Amino acid sequence: MEKEKRIEEIVNILKQELQKFERPAITIIAREKRDPFRVLISTILSLRTKDKTTISASKKLFAIADSPKKILKLKRKEIEKLIYPVGFYHRKAEQILKISEILTADYNGKVPDKINDLLGLPGVGRKTANLVLNEGFGKIAICVDTHVHRISNRLNLVKTSEPEETEFALQKILPKKHWIVFNTLLVTLGQNICTPVSPKCSHCPIEKYCPKIGVNKHR
């Protein structure tokens, strides 16, 4: 099957079939209030942290401080207490403070909407920057995390070894109309069905499109 047609069918099926699953944490937070600062900080909190913990920590923090100016009124220990038990909460509290300082000093308290500016912030890599552009600003970008990287390779859409390679490879084959939604769909699929180890292929709505590249064992 032609790759472009295959991608269209995969995206359309996932849009329909994944509605029964809860969306990823950042998507949920962004849908509640499309605020680039909330998306940025929640994404920082989400790294190596389960979605349920990310949502809880984000809500606790934003109830007290939901802007750079308000964050800077808190001490690091106070932030740590609010975001605990997210992974690496000591380091993330420090990053949140530094980000708030930079946004206040250099961007008039606003999150920048250019990827190079975002990449200059502490703790922000391409995944985080693209997710902020997607969910915070509604800008077209492809956010590639471990799920998107893994599943794109399993589907044989790309042949890459690192998420950054996958981002640029997908830019060449994925229609721009799917760039924003692609992350949400594949993260949802990866969290619930296409898991890293022993994926639930018998429950996968797009199994017939998947050559299972790199999959040694599945259910």
ZADO-1210 file (C-alpha; in nm, 4 decimals, padded with zeros to 6 digits):
<atoms>
<atom x="00.0000" y="00.0000" z="00.0000" code="MET" pos="1"/>
<atom x="00.1229" y="00.3490" z="-00.0837" code="GLU" pos="2"/>
<atom x="00.2732" y="00.5049" z="00.2312" code="LYS" pos="3"/>
<atom x="00.0661" y="00.8241" z="00.2140" code="GLU" pos="4"/>
<atom x="-00.2611" y="00.6302" z="00.1864" code="LYS" pos="5"/>
<atom x="-00.1483" y="00.3961" z="00.4648" code="ARG" pos="6"/>
<atom x="-00.0768" y="00.6916" z="00.6951" code="ILE" pos="7"/>
<atom x="-00.4203" y="00.8416" z="00.6244" code="GLU" pos="8"/>
<atom x="-00.5948" y="00.5164" z="00.7134" code="GLU" pos="9"/>
<atom x="-00.3850" y="00.4666" z="01.0293" code="ILE" pos="10"/>
<atom x="-00.4587" y="00.8196" z="01.1533" code="VAL" pos="11"/>
<atom x="-00.8308" y="00.7962" z="01.0764" code="ASN" pos="12"/>
<atom x="-00.8659" y="00.4590" z="01.2507" code="ILE" pos="13"/>
<atom x="-00.6776" y="00.5762" z="01.5598" code="LEU" pos="14"/>
<atom x="-00.8906" y="00.8906" z="01.5854" code="LYS" pos="15"/>
<atom x="-01.1985" y="00.6699" z="01.6058" code="GLN" pos="16"/>
<atom x="-01.0739" y="00.3735" z="01.8055" code="GLU" pos="17"/>
<atom x="-00.8719" y="00.5491" z="02.0766" code="LEU" pos="18"/>
<atom x="-01.1561" y="00.7657" z="02.2044" code="GLN" pos="19"/>
<atom x="-01.2293" y="00.5086" z="02.4766" code="LYS" pos="20"/>
<atom x="-00.8860" y="00.5663" z="02.6317" code="PHE" pos="21"/>
<atom x="-00.7863" y="00.8631" z="02.8438" code="GLU" pos="22"/>
<atom x="-00.5763" y="01.1181" z="02.6614" code="ARG" pos="23"/>
<atom x="-00.2134" y="01.1879" z="02.7656" code="PRO" pos="24"/>
<atom x="-00.1624" y="01.4146" z="03.0674" code="ALA" pos="25"/>
<atom x="-00.0420" y="01.7211" z="02.8762" code="ILE" pos="26"/>
<atom x="-00.3330" y="01.7002" z="02.6337" code="THR" pos="27"/>
<atom x="-00.5754" y="01.6891" z="02.9270" code="ILE" pos="28"/>
<atom x="-00.4085" y="01.9869" z="03.0968" code="ILE" pos="29"/>
<atom x="-00.3992" y="02.1868" z="02.7735" code="ALA" pos="30"/>
<atom x="-00.7661" y="02.1181" z="02.7010" code="ARG" pos="31"/>
<atom x="-00.8643" y="02.2507" z="03.0439" code="GLU" pos="32"/>
<atom x="-00.6922" y="02.5822" z="02.9730" code="LYS" pos="33"/>
<atom x="-00.4768" y="02.6486" z="02.6668" code="ARG" pos="34"/>
<atom x="-00.1986" y="02.8315" z="02.8447" code="ASP" pos="35"/>
<atom x="00.1576" y="02.7935" z="02.7101" code="PRO" pos="36"/>
<atom x="00.3080" y="02.8369" z="03.0581" code="PHE" pos="37"/>
<atom x="00.0953" y="02.5575" z="03.2038" code="ARG" pos="38"/>
<atom x="00.1809" y="02.3322" z="02.9111" code="VAL" pos="39"/>
<atom x="00.5525" y="02.4079" z="02.9470" code="LEU" pos="40"/>
<atom x="00.5690" y="02.3470" z="03.3212" code="ILE" pos="41"/>
<atom x="00.3453" y="02.0378" z="03.3053" code="SER" pos="42"/>
<atom x="00.5671" y="01.8910" z="03.0366" code="THR" pos="43"/>
<atom x="00.8743" y="01.9504" z="03.2545" code="ILE" pos="44"/>
<atom x="00.6934" y="01.7722" z="03.5390" code="LEU" pos="45"/>
<atom x="00.5881" y="01.4832" z="03.3147" code="SER" pos="46"/>
<atom x="00.9387" y="01.3677" z="03.2269" code="LEU" pos="47"/>
<atom x="00.9874" y="01.0191" z="03.3739" code="ARG" pos="48"/>
<atom x="00.6620" y="01.0556" z="03.5654" code="THR" pos="49"/>
<atom x="00.3295" y="00.8752" z="03.5297" code="LYS" pos="50"/>
<atom x="00.0416" y="01.0766" z="03.3860" code="ASP" pos="51"/>
<atom x="-00.1726" y="01.0539" z="03.6979" code="LYS" pos="52"/>
<atom x="00.1105" y="01.1983" z="03.9087" code="THR" pos="53"/>
<atom x="00.1795" y="01.4699" z="03.6504" code="THR" pos="54"/>
<atom x="-00.1819" y="01.5855" z="03.6497" code="ILE" pos="55"/>
<atom x="-00.2021" y="01.5869" z="04.0303" code="SER" pos="56"/>
<atom x="00.1260" y="01.7768" z="04.0727" code="ALA" pos="57"/>
<atom x="00.0369" y="02.0281" z="03.8025" code="SER" pos="58"/>
<atom x="-00.2984" y="02.1037" z="03.9611" code="LYS" pos="59"/>
<atom x="-00.1415" y="02.1527" z="04.3043" code="LYS" pos="60"/>
<atom x="00.1254" y="02.3843" z="04.1681" code="LEU" pos="61"/>
<atom x="-00.1049" y="02.5898" z="03.9458" code="PHE" pos="62"/>
<atom x="-00.3554" y="02.6357" z="04.2274" code="ALA" pos="63"/>
<atom x="-00.0830" y="02.8346" z="04.4034" code="ILE" pos="64"/>
<atom x="00.1215" y="02.9726" z="04.1153" code="ALA" pos="65"/>
<atom x="00.0204" y="02.9636" z="03.7481" code="ASP" pos="66"/>
<atom x="00.2532" y="03.2284" z="03.6057" code="SER" pos="67"/>
<atom x="00.6264" y="03.3054" z="03.6134" code="PRO" pos="68"/>
<atom x="00.5669" y="03.6017" z="03.8421" code="LYS" pos="69"/>
<atom x="00.3786" y="03.3903" z="04.0958" code="LYS" pos="70"/>
<atom x="00.6339" y="03.1079" z="04.0741" code="ILE" pos="71"/>
<atom x="00.9106" y="03.3512" z="04.1680" code="LEU" pos="72"/>
<atom x="00.7297" y="03.4308" z="04.4910" code="LYS" pos="73"/>
<atom x="00.7830" y="03.0705" z="04.6016" code="LEU" pos="74"/>
<atom x="01.0947" y="02.9170" z="04.7487" code="LYS" pos="75"/>
<atom x="01.2409" y="02.6054" z="04.5905" code="ARG" pos="76"/>
<atom x="01.1373" y="02.3932" z="04.8906" code="LYS" pos="77"/>
<atom x="00.7784" y="02.5113" z="04.8507" code="GLU" pos="78"/>
<atom x="00.7778" y="02.4125" z="04.4837" code="ILE" pos="79"/>
<atom x="00.9312" y="02.0751" z="04.5690" code="GLU" pos="80"/>
<atom x="00.6552" y="02.0100" z="04.8199" code="LYS" pos="81"/>
<atom x="00.3845" y="02.1029" z="04.5687" code="LEU" pos="82"/>
<atom x="00.5175" y="01.8854" z="04.2854" code="ILE" pos="83"/>
<atom x="00.6220" y="01.5824" z="04.4896" code="TYR" pos="84"/>
<atom x="00.6282" y="01.2891" z="04.4052" code="PRO" pos="85"/>
<atom x="00.7128" y="01.3586" z="04.0386" code="VAL" pos="86"/>
<atom x="01.0421" y="01.2080" z="03.9280" code="GLY" pos="87"/>
<atom x="01.3523" y="01.4203" z="03.9965" code="PHE" pos="88"/>
<atom x="01.1402" y="01.6779" z="04.1777" code="TYR" pos="89"/>
<atom x="01.4420" y="01.8536" z="04.3304" code="HIS" pos="90"/>
<atom x="01.5922" y="01.9238" z="03.9871" code="ARG" pos="91"/>
<atom x="01.2568" y="02.0087" z="03.8317" code="LYS" pos="92"/>
<atom x="01.1803" y="02.2642" z="04.1050" code="ALA" pos="93"/>
<atom x="01.5103" y="02.4343" z="04.0266" code="GLU" pos="94"/>
<atom x="01.4364" y="02.4272" z="03.6528" code="GLN" pos="95"/>
<atom x="01.0897" y="02.5767" z="03.7069" code="ILE" pos="96"/>
<atom x="01.2416" y="02.8639" z="03.9029" code="LEU" pos="97"/>
<atom x="01.5110" y="02.9271" z="03.6415" code="LYS" pos="98"/>
<atom x="01.2578" y="02.9134" z="03.3583" code="ILE" pos="99"/>
<atom x="01.0363" y="03.1629" z="03.5409" code="SER" pos="100"/>
<atom x="01.3345" y="03.3947" z="03.5940" code="GLU" pos="101"/>
<atom x="01.4254" y="03.3859" z="03.2240" code="ILE" pos="102"/>
<atom x="01.0667" y="03.4356" z="03.1065" code="LEU" pos="103"/>
<atom x="01.0264" y="03.7308" z="03.3400" code="THR" pos="104"/>
<atom x="01.3589" y="03.8923" z="03.2489" code="ALA" pos="105"/>
<atom x="01.3726" y="03.8226" z="02.8753" code="ASP" pos="106"/>
<atom x="01.0181" y="03.7596" z="02.7522" code="TYR" pos="107"/>
<atom x="00.8001" y="03.9912" z="02.9605" code="ASN" pos="108"/>
<atom x="00.6644" y="03.6927" z="03.1532" code="GLY" pos="109"/>
<atom x="00.5425" y="03.5156" z="02.8407" code="LYS" pos="110"/>
<atom x="00.6426" y="03.1795" z="02.6959" code="VAL" pos="111"/>
<atom x="00.8085" y="03.2301" z="02.3544" code="PRO" pos="112"/>
<atom x="00.6492" y="03.0662" z="02.0521" code="ASP" pos="113"/>
<atom x="00.9719" y="03.0029" z="01.8590" code="LYS" pos="114"/>
<atom x="01.1444" y="02.6664" z="01.8925" code="ILE" pos="115"/>
<atom x="01.4960" y="02.8077" z="01.9257" code="ASN" pos="116"/>
<atom x="01.3865" y="03.0336" z="02.2118" code="ASP" pos="117"/>
<atom x="01.2163" y="02.7410" z="02.3836" code="LEU" pos="118"/>
<atom x="01.5254" y="02.5230" z="02.3436" code="LEU" pos="119"/>
<atom x="01.7226" y="02.7882" z="02.5316" code="GLY" pos="120"/>
<atom x="01.5197" y="02.7305" z="02.8475" code="LEU" pos="121"/>
<atom x="01.6535" y="02.4942" z="03.1198" code="PRO" pos="122"/>
<atom x="01.5335" y="02.1366" z="03.0822" code="GLY" pos="123"/>
<atom x="01.3660" y="02.1976" z="02.7464" code="VAL" pos="124"/>
<atom x="01.4520" y="01.9611" z="02.4613" code="GLY" pos="125"/>
<atom x="01.2877" y="01.9211" z="02.1211" code="ARG" pos="126"/>
<atom x="01.0078" y="01.7015" z="02.2562" code="LYS" pos="127"/>
<atom x="00.9081" y="01.9588" z="02.5181" code="THR" pos="128"/>
<atom x="00.9486" y="02.2528" z="02.2812" code="ALA" pos="129"/>
<atom x="00.7329" y="02.0944" z="02.0113" code="ASN" pos="130"/>
<atom x="00.4670" y="01.9936" z="02.2623" code="LEU" pos="131"/>
<atom x="00.4476" y="02.3540" z="02.3857" code="VAL" pos="132"/>
<atom x="00.4089" y="02.4722" z="02.0272" code="LEU" pos="133"/>
<atom x="00.1361" y="02.2091" z="01.9682" code="ASN" pos="134"/>
<atom x="-00.0681" y="02.2225" z="02.2845" code="GLU" pos="135"/>
<atom x="00.0201" y="02.5706" z="02.4091" code="GLY" pos="136"/>
<atom x="00.0017" y="02.7696" z="02.0871" code="PHE" pos="137"/>
<atom x="-00.1760" y="02.5392" z="01.8428" code="GLY" pos="138"/>
<atom x="00.1228" y="02.5658" z="01.6099" code="LYS" pos="139"/>
<atom x="00.2130" y="02.2923" z="01.3665" code="ILE" pos="140"/>
<atom x="00.5059" y="02.0814" z="01.4871" code="ALA" pos="141"/>
<atom x="00.5772" y="01.7113" z="01.5325" code="ILE" pos="142"/>
<atom x="00.6369" y="01.6161" z="01.8939" code="CYS" pos="143"/>
<atom x="00.8328" y="01.2918" z="01.9162" code="VAL" pos="144"/>
<atom x="00.8646" y="01.1131" z="02.2493" code="ASP" pos="145"/>
<atom x="00.9567" y="00.7491" z="02.3139" code="THR" pos="146"/>
<atom x="00.6083" y="00.6266" z="02.2126" code="HIS" pos="147"/>
<atom x="00.6052" y="00.8129" z="01.8804" code="VAL" pos="148"/>
<atom x="00.9613" y="00.7026" z="01.8095" code="HIS" pos="149"/>
<atom x="00.8933" y="00.3368" z="01.8945" code="ARG" pos="150"/>
<atom x="00.5625" y="00.3018" z="01.7119" code="ILE" pos="151"/>
<atom x="00.6722" y="00.4911" z="01.4001" code="SER" pos="152"/>
<atom x="00.9557" y="00.2407" z="01.3648" code="ASN" pos="153"/>
<atom x="00.7330" y="-00.0599" z="01.4393" code="ARG" pos="154"/>
<atom x="00.4981" y="00.0574" z="01.1665" code="LEU" pos="155"/>
<atom x="00.7976" y="00.0922" z="00.9328" code="ASN" pos="156"/>
<atom x="00.7076" y="00.4534" z="00.8641" code="LEU" pos="157"/>
<atom x="01.0661" y="00.5456" z="00.9510" code="VAL" pos="158"/>
<atom x="01.3950" y="00.3692" z="01.0155" code="LYS" pos="159"/>
<atom x="01.5611" y="00.5714" z="01.2897" code="THR" pos="160"/>
<atom x="01.7540" y="00.5138" z="01.6103" code="SER" pos="161"/>
<atom x="01.6806" y="00.8365" z="01.8008" code="GLU" pos="162"/>
<atom x="01.3642" y="01.0450" z="01.8588" code="PRO" pos="163"/>
<atom x="01.5195" y="01.3549" z="01.6998" code="GLU" pos="164"/>
<atom x="01.5896" y="01.1556" z="01.3827" code="GLU" pos="165"/>
<atom x="01.2285" y="01.0362" z="01.3884" code="THR" pos="166"/>
<atom x="01.0999" y="01.3941" z="01.4108" code="GLU" pos="167"/>
<atom x="01.2842" y="01.4989" z="01.0944" code="PHE" pos="168"/>
<atom x="01.1992" y="01.1741" z="00.9142" code="ALA" pos="169"/>
<atom x="00.8283" y="01.2168" z="00.9907" code="LEU" pos="170"/>
<atom x="00.8382" y="01.5750" z="00.8643" code="GLN" pos="171"/>
<atom x="00.9162" y="01.4332" z="00.5195" code="LYS" pos="172"/>
<atom x="00.6295" y="01.1813" z="00.5020" code="ILE" pos="173"/>
<atom x="00.3547" y="01.2955" z="00.7389" code="LEU" pos="174"/>
<atom x="00.1006" y="01.5446" z="00.5967" code="PRO" pos="175"/>
<atom x="00.1103" y="01.8674" z="00.7988" code="LYS" pos="176"/>
<atom x="-00.2578" y="01.8346" z="00.8849" code="LYS" pos="177"/>
<atom x="-00.1619" y="01.5387" z="01.1079" code="HIS" pos="178"/>
<atom x="00.1462" y="01.6882" z="01.2753" code="TRP" pos="179"/>
<atom x="-00.0294" y="01.8093" z="01.5897" code="ILE" pos="180"/>
<atom x="-00.2571" y="01.5096" z="01.6484" code="VAL" pos="181"/>
<atom x="00.0058" y="01.2461" z="01.5699" code="PHE" pos="182"/>
<atom x="00.1682" y="01.2718" z="01.9128" code="ASN" pos="183"/>
<atom x="-00.1614" y="01.2391" z="02.1013" code="THR" pos="184"/>
<atom x="-00.2665" y="00.9366" z="01.8954" code="LEU" pos="185"/>
<atom x="00.0600" y="00.7451" z="01.9221" code="LEU" pos="186"/>
<atom x="00.1150" y="00.8262" z="02.2893" code="VAL" pos="187"/>
<atom x="-00.2363" y="00.7033" z="02.3671" code="THR" pos="188"/>
<atom x="-00.1742" y="00.3898" z="02.1630" code="LEU" pos="189"/>
<atom x="00.1658" y="00.3364" z="02.3245" code="GLY" pos="190"/>
<atom x="00.0400" y="00.3771" z="02.6790" code="GLN" pos="191"/>
<atom x="-00.2497" y="00.1367" z="02.6353" code="ASN" pos="192"/>
<atom x="-00.1752" y="-00.1111" z="02.3558" code="ILE" pos="193"/>
<atom x="00.1584" y="-00.0741" z="02.1766" code="CYS" pos="194"/>
<atom x="00.3664" y="-00.1028" z="02.4918" code="THR" pos="195"/>
<atom x="00.7490" y="-00.1220" z="02.4865" code="PRO" pos="196"/>
<atom x="00.7527" y="-00.4888" z="02.5933" code="VAL" pos="197"/>
<atom x="00.5028" y="-00.7496" z="02.4729" code="SER" pos="198"/>
<atom x="00.2557" y="-00.5152" z="02.3001" code="PRO" pos="199"/>
<atom x="-00.1115" y="-00.6136" z="02.2852" code="LYS" pos="200"/>
<atom x="-00.1171" y="-00.6640" z="01.9106" code="CYS" pos="201"/>
<atom x="-00.4369" y="-00.8719" z="01.9214" code="SER" pos="202"/>
<atom x="-00.6182" y="-00.5631" z="02.0556" code="HIS" pos="203"/>
<atom x="-00.4584" y="-00.3132" z="01.8204" code="CYS" pos="204"/>
<atom x="-00.6970" y="-00.1400" z="01.5760" code="PRO" pos="205"/>
<atom x="-00.4177" y="-00.0903" z="01.3214" code="ILE" pos="206"/>
<atom x="-00.2530" y="-00.4340" z="01.3441" code="GLU" pos="207"/>
<atom x="-00.3099" y="-00.5092" z="00.9767" code="LYS" pos="208"/>
<atom x="-00.0999" y="-00.2061" z="00.8851" code="TYR" pos="209"/>
<atom x="00.1845" y="-00.2993" z="01.1187" code="CYS" pos="210"/>
<atom x="00.4783" y="-00.5228" z="01.0174" code="PRO" pos="211"/>
<atom x="00.5830" y="-00.5266" z="01.3873" code="LYS" pos="212"/>
<atom x="00.9386" y="-00.4194" z="01.3165" code="ILE" pos="213"/>
<atom x="01.1564" y="-00.5039" z="01.6181" code="GLY" pos="214"/>
<atom x="00.8776" y="-00.6814" z="01.8070" code="VAL" pos="215"/>
<atom x="01.0000" y="-01.0175" z="01.9394" code="ASN" pos="216"/>
<atom x="00.7014" y="-01.1047" z="02.1571" code="LYS" pos="217"/>
<atom x="00.3432" y="-00.9818" z="02.1540" code="HIS" pos="218"/>
<atom x="00.0036" y="-01.0675" z="02.2929" code="ARG" pos="219"/>
</atoms>
